[in-house]
Amino acid sequence: MRILLTSDAYKPAISGVVTSLVNLQQGLTQLGHEVRVLTLGESHRTYYKDGVWYLSSLSSGKIYPGTRVRNTLAWKPVKDLINWRPDVVHSQCEFSTFPLAKHIAHAVKAPLVHTYHTLYEDYTTYFSPNEKMGKVMAQHFSHRILAKTDAVIVPTSKIDRLLRSYGVLRPIKVIPSGIDLSRFAPTTEKKVLDALRADLGIPENNQVIVYVGRLAEEKNLNELIANFPANRIDLTLLLVGDGPQKQQLKQQVVDLGLQKQVVFAGMQDPKDIAFFYQLGSVFCSASTSETQGMTYIEALASALPVLCRADDCLDDLVEDGVNGWQYHTSEEFHQYLNLLCSDAMLRKKISDQALLSSARYDRMIFADSVCAVYRDLIEKRLKK
């Protein structure tokens, strides 16, 4: 098949959407399909390179940090992709590139598939002064966009239920995003991790509680820091990533007197991120704004027990007492964290199960499942 993937974000940008898109692109290519990408570039120039059209764009960081919007009609790229005649168009974002995806799909009579990656209800503070109004806007926007597609892919049953509550009538397929599991296999030499630990200023014998992701309000990091046990000087909370809430979180650490226990590692190159997981004894997150949570899967693939705030999106991912725990209260957080950090045999058992449970998120399984959606839609069109 010839498959066009469209997205407002693409590497070198770092996000769950980009991770999912790149793994899908690589998986589809490994399956023998011809894949092209239409995305926004990081400049005012429109150009084509290695199967990817990069469109001229402007920063929209005042709306949400790190985002961009298209500032070109993109006639040349659109004409080129129409002439290429994709068998299916698969959009990954609802904004700048979505109208182009819809136009190209219509022009070549190809099905338009869309993956719903973002839980906009939890981002209302960025676009609406009123939370209730913001949620209504998010519902209407999502319903209007998805009505223009032939099928919708969602990563968890939580998002399936949410979209059905919005009144979305298009076929919805639950397909968890996949990753390259081999990248996170815990095989790094000890001396490499010891050097990284020293660079970060983490005491040699401390166990590391690691978080990877954006430092933003919707990730609920205030709770993670507030829950961190101040009396456990043998533990280090390692926050890997950057974002608009960084300075506020640093001030919270100072206010709580946790400067010696919390390390801000900053943004890291994706090719190095596996090292940071491997420093950890436990992966923690307090977010409830995930559609799936790619970092949770990366943590499991790194053989890390997962300790996260309870959320519907984790129901198929985190099995209590098997590969980690979902907590509901700060008391439960402390109980499970203490269990994992004080009982080496239990931690080893759960680490082994974490690694085993990641197997179903291999990117080739992901790509093959998505291909099944493509084939079904193409066959239905041929029968009309």
C-alpha positions in Angstrom: 0.0 0.0 0.0 0.9 3.7 -0.4 0.2 5.3 2.9 0.2 9.0 3.7 0.7 10.0 7.3 -0.1 13.6 8.3 0.8 15.4 11.5 1.4 18.9 12.8 4.4 17.5 14.7 7.3 15.3 13.7 10.8 14.6 14.7 12.9 16.2 16.1 10.0 17.4 18.2 9.4 15.2 21.3 5.9 14.1 22.3 3.7 11.1 22.6 2.2 11.9 19.2 5.6 12.0 17.5 6.7 8.8 19.2 3.5 7.0 18.0 3.8 8.4 14.5 7.5 7.5 14.0 7.0 4.0 15.3 4.0 3.5 13.0 5.9 4.9 10.1 8.9 2.6 10.7 6.6 -0.4 11.4 4.6 0.1 8.1 7.9 0.5 6.2 9.2 -2.8 7.7 6.0 -4.5 6.5 6.8 -3.4 3.0 4.5 -0.5 2.5 5.5 2.8 0.9 5.0 5.6 3.4 5.2 9.4 3.1 4.7 12.0 5.7 3.1 15.5 5.5 4.0 17.7 8.5 4.9 21.2 9.7 8.5 22.2 9.5 10.2 24.4 12.0 10.8 27.3 9.7 9.2 29.5 7.0 10.4 27.1 4.3 8.5 24.4 2.6 10.6 21.5 1.3 10.7 17.7 0.7 13.3 15.4 2.1 13.5 11.6 2.5 9.8 11.0 2.0 8.6 13.9 4.2 7.0 17.1 3.1 7.8 19.9 5.6 5.4 22.8 5.4 6.2 26.4 6.2 4.8 27.3 9.7 4.7 29.8 12.5 5.0 29.2 16.3 1.7 29.1 18.2 3.5 28.7 21.5 1.3 31.4 23.1 -1.6 29.0 22.8 0.3 25.8 23.8 4.1 25.7 24.3 6.0 24.0 21.4 3.1 24.0 18.9 3.1 25.5 15.4 0.5 26.4 12.7 0.7 26.2 9.0 1.2 29.6 7.1 1.1 28.3 3.6 -1.7 27.0 1.2 0.7 24.1 0.4 -0.4 23.8 -3.2 2.8 22.1 -4.4 3.0 19.4 -1.7 -0.7 18.7 -1.9 -0.5 18.3 -5.8 2.6 16.1 -5.4 0.8 13.8 -2.9 -2.4 13.7 -5.0 -0.3 12.6 -8.0 1.4 10.0 -5.8 -2.2 8.6 -5.2 -2.0 7.2 -1.7 -4.3 4.2 -1.0 -5.1 5.5 2.5 -4.5 8.8 4.3 -4.0 8.6 8.1 -4.1 11.9 10.0 -2.6 12.3 13.5 -3.5 15.8 14.4 -6.8 17.8 14.2 -5.4 21.3 13.3 -3.1 22.5 10.5 -2.6 19.3 8.5 -6.1 17.8 9.0 -7.8 19.9 6.2 -5.0 18.9 3.8 -5.3 15.2 4.8 -9.1 15.5 4.1 -8.6 17.2 0.8 -6.0 14.7 -0.5 -8.1 11.7 0.6 -11.2 13.2 -1.2 -9.2 13.9 -4.3 -7.8 10.4 -4.7 -11.0 8.7 -3.3 -8.9 7.1 -0.5 -10.2 6.4 3.1 -9.3 8.9 5.7 -8.3 7.4 9.1 -7.6 9.5 12.1 -5.9 8.7 15.4 -7.3 10.6 18.4 -4.2 11.3 20.5 -5.1 14.2 22.8 -7.6 14.4 25.6 -8.5 18.0 25.0 -10.8 18.2 28.0 -7.7 18.3 30.2 -6.1 21.1 28.3 -8.9 23.7 28.7 -6.7 26.1 30.7 -4.7 26.8 27.5 -7.7 27.9 25.3 -10.6 28.8 27.6 -10.9 31.0 30.7 -13.8 28.8 31.9 -13.3 25.1 32.5 -16.9 24.0 31.8 -17.1 26.0 28.6 -13.7 24.7 27.6 -14.9 21.1 27.9 -18.0 21.8 25.8 -15.7 23.4 23.2 -13.4 20.3 23.2 -16.4 18.0 22.8 -17.9 19.9 19.9 -14.5 20.3 18.2 -13.7 16.6 18.4 -17.2 15.6 17.2 -17.0 17.9 14.2 -13.5 16.8 13.2 -14.1 13.1 13.6 -17.4 13.2 11.6 -15.2 14.0 8.5 -13.3 10.7 8.8 -13.9 7.1 7.7 -12.6 5.5 10.9 -11.0 6.6 14.1 -8.2 4.8 16.0 -7.9 5.3 19.7 -5.2 3.9 22.0 -7.4 2.8 24.9 -11.0 1.8 25.7 -11.1 5.0 27.9 -10.9 7.2 24.8 -13.4 4.9 22.9 -16.0 5.5 25.7 -15.2 9.2 25.8 -15.7 9.7 22.0 -18.9 7.7 22.1 -20.2 9.9 24.9 -19.5 12.8 22.5 -21.8 11.2 20.0 -19.1 10.2 17.5 -20.7 7.7 15.1 -17.7 6.8 13.0 -16.2 3.3 13.5 -13.8 3.4 16.4 -10.9 0.9 16.7 -8.9 0.5 19.9 -5.3 -0.1 18.9 -2.6 0.7 21.5 0.4 2.5 20.1 3.6 0.5 19.9 7.2 1.2 20.4 10.6 -0.3 19.4 11.0 -2.5 22.5 14.6 -3.3 21.7 15.6 0.3 22.4 14.6 0.0 26.0 15.9 -3.5 26.8 17.8 -3.2 30.1 21.3 -4.1 28.9 23.4 -0.9 29.4 26.7 -1.5 31.1 26.9 -0.4 34.7 29.8 2.0 34.1 27.6 4.0 31.7 24.8 4.3 34.2 27.3 5.1 37.0 28.7 8.0 34.9 25.2 9.3 34.2 24.3 9.1 37.8 27.4 11.1 38.8 26.7 13.7 36.1 23.2 14.2 37.5 24.5 14.4 41.1 22.5 11.4 42.3 24.1 9.7 45.4 25.7 6.4 44.5 23.4 4.2 46.7 20.1 6.1 46.2 17.2 4.4 44.5 15.8 6.5 41.7 12.1 7.2 41.2 11.9 8.4 37.5 9.4 10.4 35.6 9.7 11.1 31.9 7.5 13.6 30.1 6.5 17.3 29.8 6.6 19.5 32.8 3.2 20.9 32.3 0.1 21.5 34.5 -1.9 18.6 32.9 0.7 16.1 34.0 -0.1 16.8 37.7 3.5 16.9 38.7 2.6 19.1 41.7 1.0 16.0 43.3 4.0 13.8 42.5 6.4 16.2 44.2 4.0 16.7 47.1 3.7 13.0 47.6 7.5 12.4 47.6 8.6 11.3 51.1 10.8 14.0 52.6 12.2 11.6 55.2 13.5 9.2 52.6 16.9 10.7 51.9 17.9 7.4 50.3 15.5 8.1 47.4 15.9 10.5 44.5 13.1 11.7 42.3 14.4 12.2 38.8 12.3 14.4 36.5 13.3 14.0 32.8 11.8 16.6 30.4 11.0 20.2 30.1 7.9 22.4 29.9 6.0 25.5 30.9 5.7 24.5 34.6 9.4 23.9 35.2 10.0 27.0 37.3 6.9 26.6 39.4 7.9 23.0 40.1 11.4 24.0 41.1 9.9 26.5 43.5 7.7 23.8 45.0 10.7 21.7 45.6 12.4 24.5 47.4 9.3 25.2 49.5 9.1 21.6 50.6 12.9 21.4 51.3 13.4 18.6 48.7 16.3 20.2 46.8 18.7 17.3 47.7 16.1 14.7 46.7 14.6 16.0 43.4 16.7 16.3 40.2 15.6 18.1 37.1 17.4 16.4 34.2 15.9 18.7 31.5 15.1 17.7 27.9 17.1 14.8 26.6 17.9 13.5 23.1 15.4 10.6 22.4 18.3 8.3 21.5 19.6 8.6 25.1 16.3 8.4 26.9 16.6 4.7 27.6 19.6 5.4 29.9 17.4 7.5 32.2 14.8 4.7 32.6 17.5 2.3 33.4 18.7 4.5 36.2 15.3 4.0 37.9 14.0 1.5 40.4 10.4 2.7 39.9 8.6 4.8 37.3 6.0 7.2 38.7 3.4 9.5 37.2 0.4 11.4 38.7 -1.1 12.3 35.3 -4.8 11.6 34.5 -4.7 13.4 31.1 -3.2 10.6 29.0 -4.9 8.9 26.1 -2.5 6.1 26.6 0.9 7.2 28.0 3.8 6.2 25.8 6.3 6.7 28.6 4.5 4.1 30.7 5.1 1.5 28.0 8.7 2.6 27.7 9.1 2.2 31.4 7.6 -1.4 31.3 9.9 -2.2 28.4 12.8 -1.0 30.6 11.7 -3.5 33.3 10.5 -0.7 35.6 7.6 -1.3 38.0 5.0 1.4 37.3 3.4 3.4 40.1 0.8 5.8 38.7 -2.3 7.6 39.7 -5.3 5.5 38.9 -6.8 6.2 35.5 -9.0 4.4 33.0 -6.4 4.5 30.3 -4.2 2.3 32.5 -6.7 -0.5 33.0 -5.2 -2.6 30.2 -1.6 -1.6 31.0 -1.0 -1.7 34.8 -2.1 -4.7 36.7 -1.9 -4.1 40.5 0.7 -6.2 42.2 1.8 -7.7 38.9 3.7 -5.1 36.9 3.1 -2.1 39.3 0.2 -0.3 41.0 -2.4 2.3 40.4 -2.8 4.5 43.5 -5.9 6.6 44.5 -4.6 8.4 47.6 -1.3 9.7 48.9 -1.5 6.9 51.6 -1.6 4.3 48.8 1.2 6.0 47.0 3.5 5.8 50.0 2.4 2.2 50.8 3.3 0.9 47.3 6.4 3.0 46.9 7.7 1.7 50.3 7.0 -1.9 49.2 8.9 -1.5 45.9 11.8 0.3 47.5 12.3 -1.9 50.6 11.6 -5.4 49.2 14.3 -6.2 46.6 12.7 -9.7 45.8 9.3 -8.2 45.2 10.8 -5.4 43.1 12.6 -8.0 41.0 9.5 -10.1 40.6 7.4 -7.1 39.4 10.3 -5.8 37.2 10.3 -9.2 35.4 6.5 -9.0 34.9 6.8 -5.4 33.7 9.2 -6.5 31.0 7.0 -9.4 30.0 3.8 -7.2 29.9 5.5 -4.8 27.4 5.7 -7.5 24.7 2.2 -6.8 23.4 3.2 -3.2 22.6 5.8 -4.1 20.0 5.6 -1.6 17.1 5.2 -4.4 14.5 2.0 -5.6 16.3 0.9 -2.0 16.3 1.6 -1.5 12.6 0.0 -4.8 11.6 -3.2 -3.9 13.5 -3.4 -0.5 11.9 -2.9 -2.1 8.5 -5.9 -4.3 9.2 -8.0 -1.1 9.5 -6.7 0.2 6.3 -7.4 -3.0 4.4 -10.9 -3.2 5.7 -11.7 0.4 4.6 -10.2 -0.1 1.2 -12.2 -3.3 0.6 -15.4 -1.6 1.6 -14.7 1.2 -0.9 -14.1 -1.3 -3.7 -17.4 -3.0 -3.0 -19.4 0.2 -3.3 
